[in-house]
Amino acid sequence: MTGTILKQALVVTGVSGTFAVMVWWGLASGAIIGAPQQSDASKPPVQTAPETPVGNVALRYATAVQQGNCHEVLRQTLWINERLNRVRRESGEEAADEVREELCARVQKRSVEHNVLRLEGVKDQYIFAPGAQFELVQIDEGAPDLERPVKERTWIRVTYPYRERALRDMAGNPIRALTVGVNISHDGYVLKAGVIGNLQIDRTTVCFDWERLEGG
């Protein structure tokens, strides 16, 4: 992970909230950006996370995913916008609305069996999970050869405060922390940079050292 523009590390925290995603996840608590909340597909976004740094699309995206704010996630993601526009052109607005509702359900879904970092990756909602802490580590020029030219890539350190709610590796071990990159286009969209999910995952940063980081 190399870059040309370094920024001072910043831990972004917000208020704790309740977010019922599944029984095993329990109450989502800890230092997070914004309070997790469900979104209704027929309503506009109810929160825009004003506590994130102005202009940082990547942190706004991470916040929206963490909160389950599907409208903001859909609005920011390039491939989703392109799919909706294609359906709208070919089949009309009603068909596009149906696809939008389906995509909303997908970005809000969290399940035990998919909470695993596999070789091909993992969906964004399992990385930007309720309760996770975000730290802005670095901004660089981004990945080449994506769907559109990259304006910048923000690297975010994600730390899970509780073992039982953390992302797992393929052996079932809870991951304490890892660093991921969010590539942003010049027109402000999140670009897909993974086989599964939109994020680039720096696997060399995956950490399992719970005892040291917990002070135990």
C-alpha positions as CSV (number, residue, x, y, z in Angstrom):
1,M,0.0,0.0,0.0
2,T,1.8,3.0,-1.3
3,G,0.6,6.5,-1.8
4,T,1.6,10.0,-2.7
5,I,-0.6,12.0,-0.4
6,L,-0.4,11.3,3.3
7,K,-2.8,12.5,5.8
8,Q,-2.8,12.5,9.6
9,A,-4.5,9.5,11.0
10,L,-8.0,10.4,12.2
11,V,-10.2,8.2,14.3
12,V,-13.8,9.1,13.4
13,T,-16.3,8.3,16.1
14,G,-20.0,9.0,16.6
15,V,-22.8,8.0,18.8
16,S,-23.8,4.5,19.6
17,G,-27.1,3.1,18.5
18,T,-29.2,0.0,18.2
19,F,-29.3,-1.9,15.0
20,A,-31.1,-5.2,14.8
21,V,-29.3,-7.1,12.0
22,M,-29.4,-10.6,13.4
23,V,-29.5,-12.5,16.7
24,W,-25.8,-13.4,16.8
25,W,-24.7,-9.7,16.2
26,G,-26.6,-8.5,19.3
27,L,-26.6,-4.9,20.2
28,A,-24.2,-2.9,18.0
29,S,-22.2,-0.6,20.3
30,G,-18.8,1.0,20.4
31,A,-17.2,4.0,18.7
32,I,-18.8,4.3,15.3
33,I,-19.5,7.0,12.8
34,G,-23.2,7.7,13.2
35,A,-25.9,5.6,14.7
36,P,-26.9,2.5,12.7
37,Q,-30.4,2.8,11.3
38,Q,-32.6,0.9,8.8
39,S,-33.8,2.6,5.6
40,D,-37.2,2.2,4.0
41,A,-36.9,1.8,0.2
42,S,-39.8,4.2,-0.4
43,K,-38.3,7.1,1.6
44,P,-35.3,9.4,1.1
45,P,-32.2,9.2,3.3
46,V,-32.8,10.6,6.8
47,Q,-29.2,11.3,7.7
48,T,-26.1,12.4,5.8
49,A,-23.5,11.8,8.6
50,P,-22.4,15.5,9.1
51,E,-19.7,14.4,11.5
52,T,-17.5,12.9,8.7
53,P,-14.8,15.1,7.2
54,V,-16.3,17.4,4.5
55,G,-15.7,16.1,1.0
56,N,-14.4,12.6,2.0
57,V,-16.7,10.4,-0.1
58,A,-15.1,7.2,1.2
59,L,-16.0,7.9,4.9
60,R,-19.5,9.0,3.9
61,Y,-19.8,5.7,2.1
62,A,-18.5,3.7,5.0
63,T,-20.9,5.4,7.3
64,A,-23.9,4.7,5.0
65,V,-23.0,1.0,4.8
66,Q,-22.5,0.8,8.5
67,Q,-25.9,2.4,9.2
68,G,-27.7,0.3,6.6
69,N,-28.6,3.6,4.7
70,C,-29.3,1.8,1.4
71,H,-30.4,5.0,-0.4
72,E,-27.0,6.6,0.2
73,V,-25.1,3.4,-0.6
74,L,-27.0,3.1,-3.9
75,R,-26.6,6.8,-4.7
76,Q,-22.8,6.6,-4.3
77,T,-22.1,3.3,-6.0
78,L,-21.3,3.6,-9.7
79,W,-22.2,0.0,-10.9
80,I,-25.6,0.3,-9.1
81,N,-26.4,3.6,-10.7
82,E,-25.5,2.2,-14.1
83,R,-27.7,-0.9,-13.6
84,L,-30.7,1.2,-12.5
85,N,-30.3,3.5,-15.5
86,R,-30.1,0.6,-17.8
87,V,-33.2,-1.0,-16.3
88,R,-35.0,2.3,-16.5
89,R,-34.2,2.8,-20.2
90,E,-35.1,-0.8,-21.1
91,S,-38.1,-1.5,-18.9
92,G,-39.3,1.7,-17.3
93,E,-39.4,3.4,-13.9
94,E,-41.5,0.8,-12.2
95,A,-39.0,-2.0,-13.1
96,A,-36.2,0.3,-11.8
97,D,-38.0,0.7,-8.5
98,E,-38.3,-3.0,-8.1
99,V,-34.5,-3.5,-8.7
100,R,-33.8,-0.6,-6.3
101,E,-35.8,-2.4,-3.5
102,E,-34.0,-5.6,-4.2
103,L,-30.6,-3.9,-4.0
104,C,-31.6,-2.1,-0.8
105,A,-32.4,-5.5,0.8
106,R,-29.0,-6.8,-0.4
107,V,-26.9,-4.0,1.0
108,Q,-28.7,-4.2,4.4
109,K,-28.5,-8.0,4.7
110,R,-26.0,-9.4,7.2
111,S,-25.8,-13.2,7.9
112,V,-23.4,-15.4,9.8
113,E,-22.5,-17.6,6.8
114,H,-21.4,-14.6,4.7
115,N,-19.5,-12.8,7.5
116,V,-16.2,-14.4,6.2
117,L,-13.2,-12.9,4.4
118,R,-12.7,-15.3,1.6
119,L,-10.1,-15.4,-1.1
120,E,-12.4,-13.5,-3.5
121,G,-13.3,-10.9,-0.8
122,V,-16.4,-10.1,1.2
123,K,-19.3,-7.7,0.8
124,D,-18.8,-4.2,2.1
125,Q,-21.5,-4.5,4.9
126,Y,-19.4,-7.2,6.7
127,I,-16.3,-4.9,6.8
128,F,-18.2,-1.7,7.6
129,A,-20.1,-3.5,10.3
130,P,-22.2,-1.9,13.2
131,G,-19.9,-1.0,16.0
132,A,-16.7,-1.0,13.9
133,Q,-14.3,1.9,14.4
134,F,-13.0,3.8,11.3
135,E,-9.5,5.5,11.1
136,L,-8.6,7.4,8.0
137,V,-5.0,6.2,7.3
138,Q,-4.0,7.6,3.9
139,I,-5.2,8.9,0.6
140,D,-3.4,8.1,-2.6
141,E,-3.9,8.0,-6.4
142,G,-5.9,4.8,-6.4
143,A,-6.0,1.6,-8.4
144,P,-5.5,1.6,-12.2
145,D,-7.8,-0.1,-14.7
146,L,-11.1,0.3,-12.9
147,E,-14.3,1.1,-14.7
148,R,-13.6,4.8,-14.6
149,P,-10.4,6.8,-13.8
150,V,-9.8,7.1,-10.1
151,K,-9.6,10.6,-8.5
152,E,-8.4,9.3,-5.2
153,R,-8.3,6.2,-3.0
154,T,-8.9,6.5,0.7
155,W,-7.5,3.8,3.0
156,I,-9.5,3.2,6.1
157,R,-8.4,1.2,9.1
158,V,-11.4,-0.8,10.4
159,T,-11.2,-2.1,14.0
160,Y,-13.8,-4.4,15.5
161,P,-14.3,-3.9,19.3
162,Y,-15.9,-7.2,20.0
163,R,-14.9,-10.7,18.9
164,E,-18.4,-12.0,18.6
165,R,-19.3,-9.3,16.1
166,A,-16.1,-9.2,14.1
167,L,-15.4,-10.3,10.6
168,R,-14.1,-13.8,10.4
169,D,-11.3,-15.5,8.4
170,M,-12.0,-18.7,6.5
171,A,-11.0,-20.7,9.6
172,G,-13.6,-18.9,11.7
173,N,-11.1,-16.7,13.6
174,P,-12.4,-13.2,14.5
175,I,-10.4,-10.5,12.9
176,R,-9.4,-7.6,15.1
177,A,-8.6,-5.1,12.4
178,L,-7.8,-4.6,8.7
179,T,-7.2,-1.8,6.2
180,V,-9.3,-1.3,3.1
181,G,-9.2,1.1,0.2
182,V,-12.2,2.9,-1.3
183,N,-11.6,4.1,-4.9
184,I,-13.5,7.3,-5.9
185,S,-14.1,8.5,-9.4
186,H,-13.7,12.1,-10.6
187,D,-17.5,12.5,-10.5
188,G,-17.7,11.2,-6.9
189,Y,-18.8,7.6,-7.3
190,V,-17.5,4.6,-5.4
191,L,-15.8,2.3,-7.9
192,K,-15.9,-1.5,-7.7
193,A,-12.4,-2.8,-7.0
194,G,-13.0,-6.3,-5.7
195,V,-14.4,-9.5,-6.9
196,I,-16.9,-9.4,-4.1
197,G,-17.8,-6.0,-2.8
198,N,-16.4,-2.6,-3.9
199,L,-13.4,-2.4,-1.5
200,Q,-9.7,-3.2,-2.0
201,I,-8.5,-5.2,1.0
202,D,-4.9,-5.0,2.1
203,R,-4.5,-8.5,3.4
204,T,-1.1,-7.7,4.9
205,T,-2.9,-5.5,7.4
206,V,-5.2,-8.2,8.8
207,C,-4.7,-8.4,12.5
208,F,-5.8,-11.0,15.0
209,D,-3.9,-9.7,18.1
210,W,-6.9,-9.2,20.4
211,E,-4.9,-9.6,23.6
212,R,-2.4,-6.9,22.9
213,L,-4.9,-4.5,21.4
214,E,-7.4,-5.1,24.3
215,G,-4.6,-4.6,26.8
216,G,-5.0,-8.2,28.1
